[in-house]
Amino acid sequence: MNAPASATSLVYSSIGYDSKTVNIGNESTINVTLASSATGLDEVVVVGYGTQARRDLTGSVATIKGAEIANTPVQSFDQALQGRASGVNITTPNGVLNNAPVIRIRGVNSITLSSAPLVVIDGIPAFSGNTSAVGSVPNNPLSNLNPNDIESLEVLKDASAGAIYGSRAAGGVILITTKKGKKGQSRVTLDSWAGWSQPVRLYDVLNAQQYMDIKNEAVRNLNANRVAAGAAGNNIEGFLPSYNPDGSLVDTRWYDYVYRTGFSTSNNVSFSGGTDKTNYYSSVGYTNQKGMLEKNQFKRLSARLNLDHKVYKNFSIGLRVGYSNTQNSSPNSGSVGDAAFGIAGLGRLPLVLPPNVAPRNPDGTYNISGAGIGPGANLNPGGPAGTPLLTSYYNPLVDLENNYFKSDGNEIQGSVYANWEIIKGLNARTTFGINNISFEDRAFYTSIAGDASGNGQAINYYRTNKRWNWQNTLQYDRTLGENHNFSLLLGNEQQHTDVLRWGANRTGVADPYFTTFQGGYANVAVAGNFQGANYLLSYFGRLNYDFGKKYLATINFRRDGYSAFAKKWGNFYGASLGYVISEESFWKNVAFSNVLSFLKVTGSYGEVGNNQGIDDFASLQTYESSFYGANSTLYFSAPGNKRLNWETSKKTDVGVSFGLLQDRLTGDFAYYRNLVDGMILRIPQAPSKGIPGGTPGDVTNININSILDNVGSMRNTGIELNLRFNAIQKADFNWTISGNLTTLKNQVLTLANEGQRIGTATSGSETVNYTQAGESVGQILAVPSLGVDPNNGRRMIQKADGTVAEYDHQGAGWTDREGKATTAPNQLVDGKYYGPTLPKWYGGFDNTFRYKGLDLGVFIQFSGGNYIYNGTKAGLHDQRFWNNDVDILERWTPEHTDTEWPRVVYGDNISNGSALIMSSNVEKGDFARLRNVALGYTLKPTVLSRIGVSTARFYVQVQNAALLTKYTGIDPEISTNSSGSSANTGSGVDRNSVGQARTYTVGFNIGF
């Protein structure tokens, strides 16, 4: 081959072998022998405060390579992890850009506190979750990390692996390692992609003519009911056609105004290299992603510098630092910030707005009436003759063209370290890191119509999250004799977190010209102020021992002191044993050792804690400022609890790891059990005690008349299976199969009181989920529907006493099947539980094919065994003025009696579930999703060397390519309740949420 004159080294690589760099010098002929690449058993994995060979692990750790997610069209790395690791269940709540996913490792691990894992980036704990103070726009701080900068992700799942993080490990730990330079010739890489996102599986709703026919029929049926009940049947069939200036019928498809084809790009440049003393990696990245929702956009500018330098033979220093600027903007989708029932939400408006009403008047102005959309030709069926039908729902064009909701952030996250090898094997290391983020959240509501109709409103919030973390460790690695291998780690960690937020709300805009907070307004009020701080002080240690790589043992211990609890200090530990049977001499001599080449059994037990999500001052009696008339005063705001302590997770894990056919087939199997004890719950108190829980006069606050205490318990059990098979390994063709499967059984064991039932409201309006002892957390409570009575078209409900009740809107009301009056069904009395809402099984299946320069990757994610309450389906069959799903055309009529949907009666919001939680809207959530399909081509080195390029790969891919499910909603992976404690106890609810997009991308990776 011909090498460029400027080349100083050659890189040799081949599938299945480790690459090797060789200096050219003056040689004209170079002979190179490549070593077989390490299998998954030989890889080095990152563990807490160190690394370990996977073959020697006794804890449960899953690894995801950064290359697996680098080119996926997501905003944050956590969105790309679905199905990639066993035991890790990730739910994308909706299709709004940069909405934080719900991450659960081996189930829900709390009710009141957070179940989310601790996320650690290059050793420094990071902020996570939605941090936006504006309800309509999310901001996930994990999106500040450019996925292209990630080398690997490790997930610590059991106590042996996670106990080194003590009080923060109950929900598991995700360790992220960013890239670093390698010794050899400098390397420049350019990674770029462009993509197009489109909505999929939108509901098929009635067109204008169908809508008018159904609603007028519903009015006729209402009149018939009223006449049969002895009342006047004088409602008007007022759903009438409107016409465009050209004389055509107004037939508005509201989807066309809310959704679009979003265009996104991402560009990243990195520089890396190293010498005997110094390694470096730096990168700059920019992504601009436009979602499928109008006005939904995410931008990120990022830069990173990772540097390692050996000052002396035994003394090294280094730094890891990343900066990012993110900009998030979104319309009011109703899918973020507990707004599922909002009358402005763009996830809901295309489903309910009348299609026979135009968004604009003939003169081009907005079709509005007061705050809401104009009626068109529609008349109010129940009003005086000629009264227009005013729906109160908003015109989405007003929101999209005038309002805005933005959340911008600037983050610097990094650390510096120094490492001194005092004597051989004894290393002292100190690391100091920071994670500082500033957020500015802005919202503007026009005075034209909508939420601030006739008034106008601007809101600004500014928030800073500041965290410093200082770690000091001493590690000693020693081998005694030939077989005794020790590794002892001792450490201290301190962490201080400070959160400040201030805000203001201005109303009464002086002129329509003003669209920012700085404009002229009549009023201003303080809004969203917050102050919090916490401190963590820790001492920890770990001892690893193995005898001849055959007998393995690990012990972790950590003592944490945390400022939020009354009992400040807690002790946490994990211990594990492993036995590599295949290292025994008797094993190596048996015939089947060539088939079963590796076999290891492990077991672990330990206790870890949970301080994630606890209020910084939860254990204290607190007072807050307010006004008594015009005078400043204080009020008693929270009672505290001097006994408040950690939630504790007692984790057991038993596993088997194996390698077959000289490790062509590798895998592991594990059984896990997690007993969460001392759960922090609210204990109801007598009202006579006068226990506060909110601002004065806030009588609906759930904290009133309750105190926090450690009283509950819950258990998660299941199995995990991971397999990887190098099915075909040829010179020109390679086929690798990998997959994982996890099962989960969740059970609440005890709550604060016997018989207690904890309800979780959806957006404060509808309570579907209830948690009680003996059942899985957050099950769906619904009255059983027996379908539609073919004799009269009425909904039939099974009551607890055996009565079958039927509903006749504004007619006979609730009756039994013989027509006798009966009491209305009650969800709490007559409801049955449907669950679990957590998947009972989930996982992923990946196939990678390579033929010469071509590569094809097919990744499938699957989940199931859970139930979903399809509240959107209930709304789509509501017989108020709302539009309906086209399947309402198959309603009951005297000529069509075998149907799923009852006889339509105008104003009936009960028969199909809008006002009564019923089982007809409860569905199984099983699905298999073709999450990603990627086809690429890598150019030959002989071609690239002529133009000074070392590697070049071009690819096309589809994200969310296909979905196989019987769920009738927009997406079975959806979760309306996705923030705070409602994510623990309110899963499995789908209410007017925006689904996930399908994204097509094209891109390239070029290395110089």
TORDO-655954 format. One record per residue (C-alpha): x negated, z, y; residue in three letters. Coordinates in pm, whole numbers, plus 50000, padded with zeros to 5 digits. Each point is the difference from the previous one (the first is absolute). Layout:
BEGIN
XZYALA;...
***
This chain:
BEGIN
500005000050000MET;498964994950360ASN;499775031050217ALA;499994998950379PRO;496535003550153ALA;501075031750178SER;501135017249680ALA;497955029849885THR;502005010149692SER;502474986949746LEU;503095017749866VAL;500884992849635TYR;503475008749877SER;502254992349705SER;503325012749875ILE;499505030449777GLY;496495007350127TYR;498485019750287ASP;498744978650288SER;496265000950073LYS;498014992250315THR;496524985049954VAL;497404993350271ASN;498884963550008ILE;496495004650135GLY;497824970149912ASN;501554995049658GLU;501444966349902SER;501355012249664THR;501885032749962ILE;501255014749672ASN;502765025850023VAL;501785020649736THR;503365014850102LEU;501225032749855ALA;503565003749875SER;502215014950268SER;501195035749968ALA;503375005149841THR;502665021950150GLY;498605028949796LEU;496584996750162ASP;501154997550362GLU;499225027450248VAL;503085015550161VAL;500275020750312VAL;501175035849953VAL;500335027950253GLY;496675004450185TYR;498114978149752GLY;500034973349728THR;500134999649622GLN;499824974449720ALA;503454992549862ARG;498685004449647ARG;499215036450087ASP;503255008050181LEU;502185027849866THR;502564998250282GLY;502684973950063SER;498774974550258VAL;501364965050064ALA;497884973750175THR;501154970050202ILE;497374975950125LYS;500214989650364GLY;499784963649899ALA;503395003149829GLU;501785006550329ILE;497694985050266ALA;501914967450044ASN;503565012949965THR;502204994450309PRO;500705036650076VAL;499455022450300GLN;498505029849814SER;498205002649667PHE;502565024349855ASP;502674972750011GLN;497914979349757ALA;499645026749732LEU;503394995849828GLN;499514998049626GLY;496205000650025ARG;499395034649852ALA;501765021049741SER;501665031450129GLY;500264985750351VAL;503494989750108ASN;500274983250340ILE;503264990150165THR;500114976350295THR;503025013950190PRO;500934967750178ASN;498624967950145GLY;499085013150346VAL;496304994450064LEU;497695030149965ASN;502645023949874ASN;498165026049794ALA;500774997049627PRO;501145029749794VAL;497125009649767ILE;500605023049704ARG;497285008949751ILE;501515012249675ARG;503365007350153GLY;501455020150286VAL;497885030950053ASN;502035018850260SER;503475002650149ILE;499355013150350THR;496344990750050LEU;498354966149963SER;499524983649661SER;497614974550147ALA;496384999949881PRO;497015010650206LEU;498214968550120VAL;496245002950049VAL;498004971750161ILE;496255002049940ASP;500305037449945GLY;502125007750310ILE;503735008449959PRO;502194975250187ALA;503385001950171PHE;502864982849818SER;503764994750021GLY;502054985550285ASN;498705014550326THR;502164980850248SER;502235020850228ALA;502264969950064VAL;502524997549719GLY;500264962149991SER;496304991849953VAL;497745014549728PRO;496285006850025ASN;498055007649684ASN;496525012850095PRO;498604987949668LEU;500424964750136SER;497075007550231ASN;497694994249703LEU;499334963249939ASN;500634993049627PRO;497054975850003ASN;497645029150064ASP;501015018649683ILE;497615000549706GLU;502145020949765SER;502875024749978LEU;500065029049757GLU;503155019949925VAL;499465035949882LEU;503035009949796LYS;499385031349795ASP;498685034550091ALA;496544993649859SER;499494970950238ALA;501995013350295GLY;499325037650005ALA;496854994350202ILE;502444993350288TYR;501905032349930GLY;502985006150226SER;500444963150086ARG;500064985149649ALA;503545007049871ALA;501124964550079GLY;496794984849869GLY;497044986450193VAL;499094964250095ILE;496294995050072LEU;499054968750193ILE;496444987650009THR;499124973250253THR;497384973349940LYS;496295004550054LYS;497044976750007GLY;497744992249707LYS;496324993749983LYS;499164963450025GLY;500594970350223GLN;502475004750286SER;503484987449932ARG;502764988050233VAL;503564995949873THR;503064984950163LEU;503445008149859ASP;503074983750153SER;503594994049904TRP;503214987550158ALA;503465007449867GLY;503724993950040TRP;502605027049930SER;503684993949927GLN;502945022449910PRO;501304997949645VAL;503135012049817ARG;502105002950315LEU;503625008649931TYR;502414970749995ASP;502685009750252VAL;503294983550097LEU;500024970550237ASN;502404999150293ALA;502964984349819GLN;499625022549695GLN;499685030250227TYR;503194992250192MET;501914993349677ASP;498925032749837ILE;500535022050304LYS;503424985650081ASN;500995004349635GLU;498835036150027ALA;502255004750306VAL;503004986049810ARG;499315023949714ASN;499725028850246LEU;503414991550142ASN;501444998649650ALA;498595034549922ASN;501415014650318ARG;503454985149943VAL;500025013649643ALA;499165034350143ALA;502824997950255GLY;497804992050303ALA;499974969850226ALA;498094970149873GLY;499144985650339ASN;496244994649982ASN;498884966850140ILE;498194973449796GLU;497504997850280GLY;496954983949843PHE;500054966750177LEU;497614970650038PRO;497714994850296SER;498644965950089TYR;496714986850133ASN;499904977850310PRO;499874969549769ASP;503245010849833GLY;498415011549673SER;500955033049842LEU;497785029550092VAL;498365009549670ASP;497095023250076THR;497435007149735ARG;498555031750152TRP;496994998449769TYR;498754970250201ASP;499615021850309TYR;498425029949826VAL;497604984149751TYR;497304973750033ARG;497024985349818THR;497155022750109GLY;496494986050037PHE;496955022149943SER;496234996150008THR;497055021749905SER;496314994050072ASN;497095022049896ASN;496244995850038VAL;497535023449834SER;496225003550003PHE;498105018749732SER;496565003749854GLY;497175024149944GLY;496375007849948THR;498185026849804ASP;500855024850274LYS;503144988150176THR;503364986249888ASN;502674988750241TYR;503534986450001TYR;501944990450310SER;503224981150053SER;502454988250261VAL;503584991349917GLY;503154988550174TYR;503454995249856THR;503184988750172ASN;503055002249777GLN;503514990050098LYS;502685012349765GLY;503194983449884MET;501965020750254LEU;500074986750352GLU;497695019450233LYS;498335018149707ASN;496214997550035GLN;496845018049894PHE;496544994650149LYS;496725016549908ARG;496534996250144LEU;497445018549791SER;496255005149987ALA;497815019149757ARG;496365010049964LEU;498665016749685ASN;496305008550001LEU;497695017749756ASP;496345006150081HIS;497265017249804LYS;497895017950262VAL;497605014649746TYR;499744998049626LYS;502235030749965ASN;502044998850322PHE;502804975850085SER;502524996650278ILE;502984977650051GLY;503284994050170LEU;503444985949927ARG;502014991050307VAL;503074978850053GLY;501994991650310TYR;503404983950016SER;502634990650252ASN;503484993949862THR;503144987450167GLN;503385003649834ASN;503224985850135SER;503414998349840SER;503634995350091PRO;502545026449908ASN;500334991249633SER;501895031549904GLY;497565002949708SER;497615024350172VAL;500545034750142GLY;503265010349827ASP;502074972950167ALA;501754985149694ALA;503445003950158PHE;499014989350351GLY;502244974450168ILE;496924981950134ALA;498014997149677GLY;499024964449917LEU;500155007249631GLY;503705007750041ARG;501294977650278LEU;499804966649808PRO;502135016249729LEU;502805014350214VAL;500364977950308LEU;502904975349995PRO;498804964549928PRO;502804985350216ASN;498375015050312VAL;497194982250185ALA;496875018050122PRO;500214982350337ARG;502774988950228ASN;500374962950079PRO;498045005350325ASP;497055014049804GLY;500515036550095THR;500155027049736TYR;503335004749829ASN;500485037050076ILE;502765023750092SER;498725032750137GLY;497215011949773ALA;501164979949699GLY;500494964149902ILE;502934980650143GLY;503114994749788PRO;500244962250017GLY;503604990649919ALA;500505030049768ASN;502815024050082LEU;500285036449899ASN;502455001249705PRO;501115035150090GLY;500054996850377GLY;502664987950240PRO;500584962649983ALA;497134980850153GLY;497495028749994THR;496534986449916PRO;498195013449696LEU;497025019450136LEU;497715008849712THR;497515023050181SER;497194983649802TYR;497264984250211TYR;499044964150058ASN;496554996949834PRO;498834974150254LEU;500115026150276VAL;497685022449802ASP;497644972349892LEU;499644983950341GLU;499885031150221ASN;499125031949815ASN;496655008549848TYR;498555027049778PHE;496225002649979LYS;497475023649846SER;496324993450073ASP;497015019249874GLY;496265003350040ASN;498045017149725GLU;496405009249945ILE;499305013249654GLN;496555006849865GLY;497255023449899SER;496265005650012VAL;497995015849721TYR;496545012249915ALA;498755004749643ASN;496855019249906TRP;498644999749646GLU;498345034050005ILE;498544996249653ILE;500694974549733LYS;503695001449919GLY;500895025050275LEU;501734984150300ASN;501285016950314ALA;502484979250198ARG;501865005750323THR;502784977150124THR;501895002150324PHE;503004977550053GLY;502804993750244ILE;503344982749989ASN;501404996050351ASN;503084979050070ILE;501894994950323SER;503534985749991PHE;502164986350276GLU;503644995049905ASP;502284981050237ARG;503654990049999ALA;502234982050246PHE;503784995949985TYR;501634975050232THR;502985008850217SER;501724967249909ILE;501595013449680ALA;499195021049696GLY;498745035649979ASP;499315003050374ALA;502784977650126SER;500495002750376GLY;497145024550027ASN;496684987549863GLY;497395022449844GLN;496245001449954ALA;498145024549775ILE;496275006449974ASN;498135023249765TYR;496275005949978TYR;498505017949702ARG;496515009049886THR;499045009649645ASN;496535015349999LYS;498235012249690ARG;496435010449932TRP;498665007549654ASN;496645015449907TRP;498765000849641GLN;496845015649864ASN;499094995849635THR;497175008649768LEU;499794980549673GLN;497585005149716TYR;499734975249712ASP;497785010049707ARG;499394990049642THR;498645026649764LEU;498394987449685GLY;501434967049893GLU;503705007549987ASN;501025026950248HIS;501114983650325ASN;501175021750290PHE;501394991850344SER;500845029050229LEU;501684995450339LEU;500535027650257LEU;501634993650335GLY;501685011650314ASN;502534980850209GLU;501605006850335GLN;502724979150159GLN;501885003350327HIS;503014978750089THR;501624998650343ASP;503154980250084VAL;501374996550353LEU;502904978850121ARG;501764997350333TRP;502784977050106GLY;502674992350253ALA;503344982350007ASN;501114980750309ARG;503594988150046THR;501974981750266GLY;497844969550059VAL;500034990050368ALA;499724962649946ASP;500204977049695PRO;496504988450092TYR;498545032849878PHE;499274999849628THR;497245026149978THR;499815037550040PHE;498164995550329GLN;502994983050166GLY;502685015850215GLY;502505023649833TYR;502455025850123ALA;499185027349746ASN;497065013149804VAL;499905026549728ALA;497385014549770VAL;500234986049645ALA;498135003749672GLY;497445026150101ASN;498105014749706PHE;496945021549943GLN;498475009249667GLY;496695011749859ALA;498665011549663ASN;496705010649850TYR;498674998149645LEU;496995019349870LEU;498864993749643SER;497365009049742TYR;499794979349685PHE;497904992649695GLY;499864977349696ARG;498025001449678LEU;499674969749774ASN;498335003649663TYR;499504976649710ASP;498095002949679PHE;498524966649899GLY;502834981450175LYS;502145012749716LYS;501465033650099TYR;501235001150360LEU;501225028150225ALA;500985003050367THR;501005030450204ILE;501234997950361ASN;500775029350227PHE;501075001650363ARG;500985028350231ARG;502004988650302ASP;501045018250312GLY;502724982950201TYR;501435011050332SER;503664990549940ALA;500695025549726PHE;500555037350026ALA;497775005249699LYS;497084979950127LYS;497834997349691TRP;500614983749665GLY;497924992749692ASN;500274966949815PHE;498234987549692TYR;499864973649731GLY;498214999149666ALA;499684972049745SER;498314991849671LEU;499124966949842GLY;498764989049662TYR;498484965149955VAL;500564996049629ILE;498394965949992SER;496655015650094GLU;499895019549673GLU;497504986749749SER;502594999349723PHE;502184977450215TRP;497244975050072LYS;499384995449629ASN;503564992749891VAL;501224964349958ALA;502765001250261PHE;497655011350282SER;499494963450085ASN;503744997650057VAL;500655033750167LEU;496845001150208SER;500945028950229PHE;502295030049956LEU;500285030250227LYS;502585027950015VAL;500445021950307THR;502115029250112GLY;500355018050330SER;501915027950169TYR;499945013850351GLY;501895011950304GLU;500024982650338VAL;501935006450319GLY;502104982550260ASN;499595004850373ASN;501094964650091GLN;503094999450217GLY;500185037050080ILE;500625008050365ASP;496865013350169ASP;501785032550095PHE;502525002749715ALA;499075035849909SER;500325013250357LEU;502895011750211GLN;500024974850282THR;501534997150343TYR;500554968750206GLU;500634993850368SER;503354989950144SER;502265006150298PHE;502775024950059TYR;501834982550278GLY;497284991750250ALA;497695027749878ASN;497134995749755SER;500285020849686THR;498915002649637LEU;502144999149691TYR;499375011649644PHE;499584967449808SER;498805008549648ALA;499855032149794PRO;496804993049801GLY;499115017349674ASN;497085023849953LYS;499964992549624ARG;499834962050029LEU;497394986049764ASN;498814967649837TRP;502044978849767GLU;498014998349675THR;499864971549750SER;498915009649648LYS;498784967949844LYS;499304992249635THR;498534967249877ASP;499054987749651VAL;498484965649959GLY;498324975149770VAL;497694972150119SER;498894972149770PHE;498094967449975GLY;500634974049733LEU;498094969149896LEU;496835009850184GLN;502105010650297ASP;501794966650035ARG;503175020949983LEU;499835032950189THR;502705024650089GLY;501135035550032ASP;503085020149919PHE;500985032850164ALA;502745026149990TYR;500515019850319TYR;502025030550093ARG;500265013850351ASN;501815032750067LEU;500575004950373VAL;500455037250062ASP;500725020450310GLY;501704970650171MET;500795006650363ILE;503764998250051LEU;502495011550258ARG;501855031249885ILE;503485002350154PRO;500685032050193GLN;503175016750122ALA;501104986750343PRO;500225035950119SER;496205001749995LYS;499904974850284GLY;496964981449868ILE;499164970950232PRO;498854965749895GLY;500164977050297GLY;500724997250366THR;502825021250146PRO;503394985149920GLY;498674978049716ASP;502475013249744VAL;499454971449753THR;496285006749951ASN;499305006049629ILE;497425026450085ASN;502585023750148ILE;500795030749787ASN;497124993649759SER;496395010049946ILE;497154983049818LEU;498715016749686ASP;498184991949674ASN;502915000049755VAL;500404966949816GLY;498424981849708SER;499994964649864MET;498364981149715ARG;498724964449954ASN;498964987049659THR;499114965949866GLY;497474977149838ILE;497644973750137GLU;498514969749828LEU;497324976650135ASN;498704969249818LEU;497494973150087ARG;499204971249767PHE;497434972350045ASN;502094976349791ALA;497754969550033ILE;496414998850118GLN;498584964949991LYS;497454982650216ALA;502724980050180ASP;503115020649933PHE;500765036850045ASN;503305018749955TRP;500385036950083THR;503175020349947ILE;500595034650140SER;503015022350031GLY;501225035150048ASN;503135019449916LEU;501145034450119THR;503035020649901THR;501435028750202LEU;502475027549930LYS;500735022450298ASN;502005032149977GLN;500765026750258VAL;499725033649826LEU;501025025450265THR;501195000250359LEU;500565028050248ALA;503285011549845ASN;501714994249668GLU;502434971450030GLY;498524988150329GLN;500514963350080ARG;497814984550270ILE;501444969250168GLY;497894973650173THR;501834980150264ALA;499304963350065THR;499464995750374SER;502035031750055GLY;503254982349912SER;500464997849625GLU;498805023349725THR;499394981649675VAL;497095019849852ASN;500265035349867TYR;497335021549839THR;500865027849757GLN;498215019349728ALA;499954983849658GLY;500124964550136GLU;497624974950151SER;499395003250372VAL;502404981850233GLY;502534986449753GLN;502974979750119ILE;503335018550011LEU;502924975649984ALA;503635001449894VAL;500564978549690PRO;501784967350068SER;502074985449719LEU;500304966650172GLY;503124983150134VAL;503515006049866ASP;501134965249893PRO;503635009450065ASN;499675006650372ASN;496424992450107GLY;499135035950093ARG;496665017449945ARG;500135025449714MET;497935032150021ILE;499525024949717GLN;500395035750127LYS;498405030249837ALA;503365013049871ASP;500614967349814GLY;502384985050254THR;499524963450076VAL;500634996550374ALA;500804967350175GLU;499744992550370TYR;502564980750204ASP;498834997350361HIS;502665010650255GLN;502564997149726GLY;500465024849720ALA;496535014250058GLY;498455017449699TRP;502234999749692THR;499615002549626ASP;500684969549787ARG;503685009349981GLU;500274999350378GLY;500155037550055LYS;498075013650298ALA;496695016849920THR;497135014750198THR;497224977050111ALA;496904999349781PRO;497145021150131ASN;496374991149946GLN;498845036149954LEU;502895009049767VAL;500614968049807ASP;496624983050021GLY;497694993349705LYS;496234997950014TYR;498224966949951TYR;496305001149958GLY;497185001750018PRO;499364982350328THR;496285000949919LEU;498814972449767PRO;499645011949640LYS;497414973149934TRP;497884977050215TYR;496784980349996GLY;498304966550041GLY;498784970649794PHE;497164977450118ASP;498694967449860ASN;496884982850134THR;498954965449881PHE;496794982150096ARG;499124964449904TYR;496754988050149LYS;500615002750374GLY;503755006549972LEU;501545034749986ASP;503625010649960LEU;501305035350040GLY;503535010649905VAL;501005036050073PHE;503345015149898ILE;501295033850111GLN;502845017149814PHE;502075031550026SER;503225014049860GLY;502105027249844GLY;501255011250341ASN;503294997450187TYR;500624986950353ILE;502965006650226TYR;500784966350154ASN;501595012350322GLY;499564965750156THR;502334986549733LYS;502615025650102ALA;499814988450361GLY;500214963549898LEU;503445006249853HIS;501355022450275ASP;503374987450123GLN;499645008050363ARG;499034970950228PHE;496654998149817TRP;498964968149832ASN;499865000649620ASN;497984986649712ASP;501374967149866VAL;500895017149673ASP;502955015550184ILE;501634966149946LEU;500465012149642GLU;502155029450118ARG;503185011049831TRP;503054979150075THR;503304997549811PRO;498654968049844GLU;496515013849929HIS;500225034949850THR;496825003749792ASP;497555006550281THR;497165022050119GLU;501355003950354TRP;503305015850098PRO;502784984250201ARG;498794996650357VAL;501755022050255VAL;498944999750362TYR;498285032250111GLY;499335011649642ASP;496505015149997ASN;500645021549691ILE;500834976949710SER;496574983849988ASN;497855029950083GLY;499275000650372SER;501615034250044ALA;499845012449641LEU;496854999549786ILE;501124983349678MET;498344988249682SER;500934963450050SER;497134998750250ASN;497495017149770VAL;497754975249821GLU;496974999749775LYS;496764993250187GLY;498004982549726ASP;497914970750119PHE;496994978549932ALA;498394984050304ARG;497534971550004LEU;498045018550265ARG;497184975350047ASN;498964965749876VAL;496684986450123ALA;498284967049920LEU;496444994850119GLY;497084976449971TYR;496345009550039THR;497614972050094LEU;496914994349787LYS;496705015050123PRO;498344966049972THR;502444986550258VAL;499785030150229LEU;496205002150007SER;499884966850183ARG;501855014550298ILE;498395034750000GLY;503045018149855VAL;499625024049709SER;503665004049894THR;503304983850095ALA;503445006349853ARG;503264984950122PHE;503365013449883TYR;503774999650035VAL;502225029049903GLN;503575012750005VAL;500895036450058GLN;503365011949864ASN;500404966849823ALA;502975008949778ALA;502185029449900LEU;501815006149671LEU;502675026850029THR;503685006949945LYS;500155020050321TYR;502414982450235THR;498465013250323GLY;497384983550213ILE;497095017349824ASP;499845026949727PRO;496735013350142GLU;501665009550327ILE;500245035950127SER;502085008550305THR;498815036349989ASN;496254995250021SER;498635026150237SER;499415037449997GLY;501595021749734SER;502884974949965SER;497544977749813ALA;499815027349735ASN;503705007049955THR;501674968950143GLY;498584971249798SER;502164973249844GLY;502174992750305VAL;500414965050144ASP;501875000250331ARG;499744969450224ASN;496244996549956SER;497964968650058VAL;498584986449674GLY;496474988649923GLN;498814965650105ALA;498504972649789ARG;496644989350141THR;498024968149935TYR;496345000450097THR;497054976449999VAL;496485012050058GLY;496304998349930PHE;497015022749938ASN;496634985950103ILE;496625016649963GLY;496754990250170PHE;
***
